[in-house]
Amino acid sequence: MEMNALRWVLLGLGIGLLLILYLSGRDGMGRRIRRRGRREEGAGPDPGEEISLRVSDRAREPLPGELSELGGAIRPGAEMAVDEEEAGREGKAPPEGGEEPSGAPERESPAPADEEGAEQEAERLVLFFLVAREVGGFGGARLAETLAELGMEHGEMSIFHRYGSGGELLYSLADSREPGAIAPDLEEFSSPALILFTHLRRGRDNPAALEALLSAVLLLQRRFRAEVRDESKRLLDQAGLERLVREALESVA
């Protein structure tokens, strides 16, 4: 009799303990659900999600190209963007008859090859190859419009030249293929690569010439998705271009 009573007592205690555990667990789950509901109703994403979004948004920003504006490497605070108004002024065609208006500054001619050796110590040739990535290469109306925007004119040696406001020759553009000549009418012209070059000399405004040359290189590089290479046809990146400019200026300082 006593054993049966003890069994009933233990059974009752077990059932009571299970009931207590069940009710306490249910109450805790309800509190967690209510807290989660309040978080979802309130503003503000999870910190991990916010960081992830910022990283994702950052990844969608356009990456800079191999070449960026390098005015600061030439002259502190210099602008590398093409001055469209200046290009338009200096790119105007001369009046009929091919004569320059009276009072116009006399334009500098490209240096002949035999004179370059005599002035080698005081002169530095800066040359860039532009190699087109597109199948059609350089040519047609797009090239004509780009050269006009840069203020370039067809002239001596049957190539294109860019002159400064004082008539000084800033840089020239030629075909990479021998003999380098380019016909004035670019509609039928096509070439896989172009050469842009300038001669730096002591006593000349070399930073201005380099600024103009690099503006042309960068504009053509963007318009035609071209590769920029040095005189040895090595591909140039940002650091390589800055180094080339710095060494060129130091050589004629």
Legacy VTK file of the C-alpha trace (Angstrom):
# vtk DataFile Version 3.0
C-alpha trace
ASCII
DATASET POLYDATA
POINTS 253 float
0.000 0.000 0.000
2.759 2.376 0.917
4.654 1.542 -2.297
1.618 2.371 -4.435
1.204 5.702 -2.688
4.884 6.521 -3.288
4.548 5.702 -6.985
1.571 8.036 -7.323
3.447 10.818 -5.565
6.479 10.461 -7.876
4.249 10.303 -10.958
2.480 13.489 -9.897
5.785 15.283 -9.331
7.036 14.211 -12.791
3.903 15.425 -14.528
4.101 18.747 -12.671
7.755 19.205 -13.637
7.016 18.515 -17.322
4.132 20.994 -17.247
6.365 23.694 -15.745
9.058 23.128 -18.381
6.513 23.229 -21.208
4.927 26.482 -20.035
8.272 28.226 -19.435
9.559 27.219 -22.903
6.389 28.460 -24.588
6.609 31.786 -22.779
10.267 32.272 -23.828
9.463 31.517 -27.462
6.648 34.079 -27.385
9.010 36.751 -26.070
11.527 35.990 -28.835
8.806 36.204 -31.493
7.609 39.559 -30.104
11.169 40.955 -30.053
11.744 39.821 -33.640
8.478 41.447 -34.712
9.500 44.741 -33.123
12.894 44.632 -34.899
11.249 43.989 -38.247
8.804 46.857 -37.733
11.538 49.284 -36.708
13.841 51.058 -39.205
17.421 50.007 -39.827
18.884 46.936 -41.521
21.164 44.463 -39.902
24.716 45.904 -39.593
26.095 43.039 -41.653
23.596 43.709 -44.422
24.411 47.435 -44.433
28.122 46.774 -44.905
27.353 44.259 -47.619
25.222 46.800 -49.471
27.902 49.428 -49.251
30.496 47.042 -50.626
28.119 46.006 -53.400
27.368 49.614 -54.304
31.063 50.393 -54.306
31.705 47.514 -56.687
29.241 48.973 -59.163
31.127 52.276 -59.409
32.955 52.607 -62.756
36.614 51.759 -62.486
39.121 54.286 -63.801
40.895 53.384 -67.034
44.605 52.622 -67.307
45.175 56.275 -68.070
43.731 59.156 -66.082
44.155 62.911 -66.306
47.830 63.674 -65.643
47.913 67.450 -65.468
49.329 67.383 -61.954
52.313 65.323 -63.124
53.204 68.062 -65.601
52.275 71.278 -63.899
50.632 71.598 -60.457
46.923 72.248 -60.834
46.972 71.892 -64.607
43.815 70.731 -66.364
44.081 67.873 -68.841
40.594 68.253 -70.296
40.379 69.429 -73.874
39.451 73.104 -74.091
36.721 72.983 -76.728
36.545 76.760 -77.160
40.297 77.036 -77.651
40.258 74.037 -79.993
37.524 75.696 -81.998
39.401 78.993 -82.216
42.701 77.465 -83.198
41.098 74.872 -85.452
39.461 77.434 -87.764
40.405 77.087 -91.392
42.406 79.967 -92.976
40.641 82.220 -95.477
40.352 81.236 -99.119
43.636 81.294 -100.979
45.491 79.589 -98.113
46.929 82.863 -96.763
47.090 83.590 -93.091
45.399 86.844 -92.018
47.733 89.777 -91.532
49.190 89.986 -88.050
48.851 86.233 -87.463
51.886 84.694 -85.724
54.288 82.806 -87.946
53.950 79.108 -87.386
56.824 76.905 -86.368
57.797 74.161 -88.794
58.609 70.590 -87.747
62.348 70.085 -87.325
63.987 68.191 -90.226
65.596 64.886 -89.338
69.164 66.084 -90.056
68.857 68.888 -87.514
67.647 66.593 -84.768
71.078 64.979 -84.309
72.813 68.351 -83.928
70.486 69.327 -81.084
70.207 65.887 -79.508
71.657 66.944 -76.162
69.229 69.863 -75.775
66.175 68.152 -77.244
63.949 65.234 -76.269
61.504 63.433 -78.548
58.368 62.296 -76.714
56.418 59.783 -78.769
53.314 57.680 -78.184
51.831 54.857 -80.228
48.054 54.567 -80.147
46.970 51.061 -81.144
43.265 50.622 -81.906
41.437 47.717 -80.317
38.497 48.010 -82.685
38.552 46.210 -86.017
38.084 49.375 -88.063
41.061 51.121 -86.479
41.431 54.900 -86.703
39.751 56.766 -89.514
36.556 58.078 -91.013
34.285 60.800 -89.743
34.982 59.973 -86.090
38.712 60.618 -86.484
38.046 63.784 -88.490
35.725 65.109 -85.780
38.196 64.256 -83.020
41.122 65.994 -84.724
38.947 69.040 -85.420
37.945 69.120 -81.757
41.637 69.079 -80.819
42.342 71.952 -83.211
44.670 69.904 -85.418
45.373 70.921 -89.016
46.816 69.073 -91.966
50.107 70.633 -93.013
53.811 70.103 -93.588
55.115 66.582 -94.169
51.509 65.581 -95.035
50.624 64.971 -91.400
48.485 66.756 -88.822
49.810 69.395 -86.429
48.552 71.285 -83.395
49.747 74.857 -82.973
49.597 77.091 -79.926
48.107 80.569 -79.800
51.530 82.067 -80.527
52.109 79.930 -83.610
54.425 77.487 -81.827
54.177 73.835 -82.792
52.853 71.828 -79.855
52.686 68.296 -81.269
52.061 66.323 -84.453
50.160 63.207 -85.516
51.199 60.710 -88.208
50.288 57.264 -89.486
52.302 54.475 -87.854
52.880 52.906 -91.269
55.643 54.106 -93.560
56.007 56.831 -94.709
53.654 58.221 -92.047
51.701 60.549 -94.324
47.958 61.035 -93.854
45.672 62.399 -96.556
43.714 65.545 -95.621
40.413 63.783 -96.334
39.981 61.264 -93.551
36.766 59.733 -94.871
38.700 57.053 -96.774
41.586 56.834 -94.299
42.013 53.843 -91.989
44.984 52.772 -89.889
45.488 50.278 -87.058
47.792 52.674 -85.180
48.758 56.336 -84.975
51.847 58.145 -83.709
51.636 61.345 -81.665
54.872 63.119 -80.865
56.456 66.365 -79.761
59.977 67.743 -79.446
60.908 69.190 -76.056
63.670 71.776 -76.110
65.349 73.993 -73.560
63.890 77.463 -73.548
60.504 76.235 -74.761
57.232 75.958 -72.810
57.609 72.196 -72.520
54.830 71.681 -69.939
52.313 73.323 -72.289
53.403 71.091 -75.174
53.140 67.965 -73.021
49.729 68.980 -71.688
48.401 69.411 -75.211
49.986 66.150 -76.385
48.601 64.125 -73.482
45.149 65.675 -73.924
45.149 64.391 -77.494
46.466 60.961 -76.490
43.829 60.524 -73.796
40.965 61.768 -75.950
41.864 59.438 -78.821
42.396 56.591 -76.364
38.871 57.039 -75.013
37.161 57.597 -78.353
38.719 54.543 -80.003
39.326 52.342 -76.933
42.984 52.309 -77.919
46.125 51.071 -76.195
48.816 53.637 -75.383
52.409 52.490 -75.927
55.801 54.172 -75.655
58.421 54.548 -78.381
59.509 50.938 -77.773
55.856 49.858 -78.168
55.593 48.797 -74.543
52.116 49.137 -73.080
51.878 52.128 -70.738
49.857 52.237 -67.559
49.309 55.184 -65.218
52.665 54.845 -63.473
54.552 54.325 -66.729
53.041 57.407 -68.320
53.816 59.573 -65.297
57.399 58.305 -65.243
57.851 59.026 -68.954
56.554 62.588 -68.541
58.766 63.244 -65.519
61.909 61.930 -67.215
61.189 63.911 -70.377
60.871 67.189 -68.489
63.992 66.505 -66.430
66.028 65.821 -69.575
65.477 69.343 -70.927
65.413 71.221 -67.616
LINES 1 254
253 0 1 2 3 4 5 6 7 8 9 10 11 12 13 14 15 16 17 18 19 20 21 22 23 24 25 26 27 28 29 30 31 32 33 34 35 36 37 38 39 40 41 42 43 44 45 46 47 48 49 50 51 52 53 54 55 56 57 58 59 60 61 62 63 64 65 66 67 68 69 70 71 72 73 74 75 76 77 78 79 80 81 82 83 84 85 86 87 88 89 90 91 92 93 94 95 96 97 98 99 100 101 102 103 104 105 106 107 108 109 110 111 112 113 114 115 116 117 118 119 120 121 122 123 124 125 126 127 128 129 130 131 132 133 134 135 136 137 138 139 140 141 142 143 144 145 146 147 148 149 150 151 152 153 154 155 156 157 158 159 160 161 162 163 164 165 166 167 168 169 170 171 172 173 174 175 176 177 178 179 180 181 182 183 184 185 186 187 188 189 190 191 192 193 194 195 196 197 198 199 200 201 202 203 204 205 206 207 208 209 210 211 212 213 214 215 216 217 218 219 220 221 222 223 224 225 226 227 228 229 230 231 232 233 234 235 236 237 238 239 240 241 242 243 244 245 246 247 248 249 250 251 252
